[in-house]
Amino acid sequence: MSGRKTNGVFKVITYIVLALILFAAIGLIVRFTNGGTTDFKAFYVQIGETVYTENSKLELPYGSTHFETKYIFSDNSEEKHKGYSVKIVPNATEKNNFDFTVDDCVHSFGLEKEFTSAFDIEYGKTGFTINNYGLRVEKIIQSMYSGQTVSIPEIQSNEIYFNLVVSAYNDSQSIVFGLHFAEGMYVELPDRVIL
């Protein structure tokens, strides 16, 4: 009789464990498919405790923001991390595209290819940090054309002018953050050239 009782308890425990595994798998799928509305994302970005698997708007606070890049079902340690890439491109829409001049040559903001080098970014093996010590659209464009005379029209400070694109090591997945700069104490930094 005790053998049957032990067998029954073992079966109940097995069913409970299987149910927990199933619920965990469903939870994982829901989390990394945006509630079941998108394909499964093996690559994601984490800022603090917040996980991003989809494109999002992001306000960069005054100071530093650290981005961790991670892969599901992978060892995300520094020794085995697969890698990532980062670029910052213009987010030119009809509403926020504008022309500016560089040494009397007219440039279109929306036609600029990339602004990554104008940002203060510290790269690590598993993630990166963007330093926002008074980032403004004007300063970013001026630092791209250091040593030249840049004239920029007055622009709306509440618009999103830049997209941060964080991609998996093989470019199979990308997460785009529409960047907005938090208002606060602006400190004029000297122009810098980042190679």
FENUR-V646799 format. One record per backbone hydrogen bond with DSSP energy under -0.5 kcal/mol. NH is the residue of the N-H (numbers start at 0). CO is the residue of the C=O. If there is no record, write none. Layout:
((NH;CO) (NH;CO))
//
This chain:
((4;0) (5;1) (6;2) (7;3) (8;4) (9;5) (10;6) (11;7) (12;8) (13;9) (14;10) (15;11) (16;12) (17;13) (18;14) (19;15) (20;16) (21;17) (22;18) (23;19) (24;20) (25;21) (26;22) (27;23) (28;24) (29;25) (30;26) (31;27) (32;29) (33;30) (34;29) (36;32) (36;33) (37;32) (40;31) (41;39) (43;69) (44;51) (45;67) (46;49) (47;45) (49;46) (51;44) (52;50) (55;175) (57;177) (59;57) (59;179) (60;58) (62;131) (64;129) (66;127) (67;45) (68;125) (69;43) (71;41) (73;70) (75;73) (79;76) (80;76) (84;166) (86;164) (88;162) (90;160) (91;89) (92;90) (96;92) (99;106) (100;150) (101;104) (102;148) (104;101) (106;99) (108;97) (108;106) (110;107) (111;107) (111;108) (114;87) (115;87) (117;114) (118;115) (119;130) (120;118) (121;128) (122;120) (123;126) (127;66) (128;121) (129;64) (130;119) (130;128) (131;62) (131;129) (132;130) (133;131) (139;135) (140;136) (141;137) (142;138) (143;139) (144;140) (144;141) (145;142) (147;144) (149;147) (150;100) (152;98) (158;155) (160;158) (161;178) (162;88) (163;176) (164;86) (164;162) (165;163) (165;174) (166;84) (166;164) (167;172) (168;82) (170;167) (174;165) (176;163) (176;174) (177;55) (177;175) (178;161) (178;176) (179;57) (181;59) (181;179) (185;183) (186;184) (187;185) (188;186) (193;191) (194;192))
//
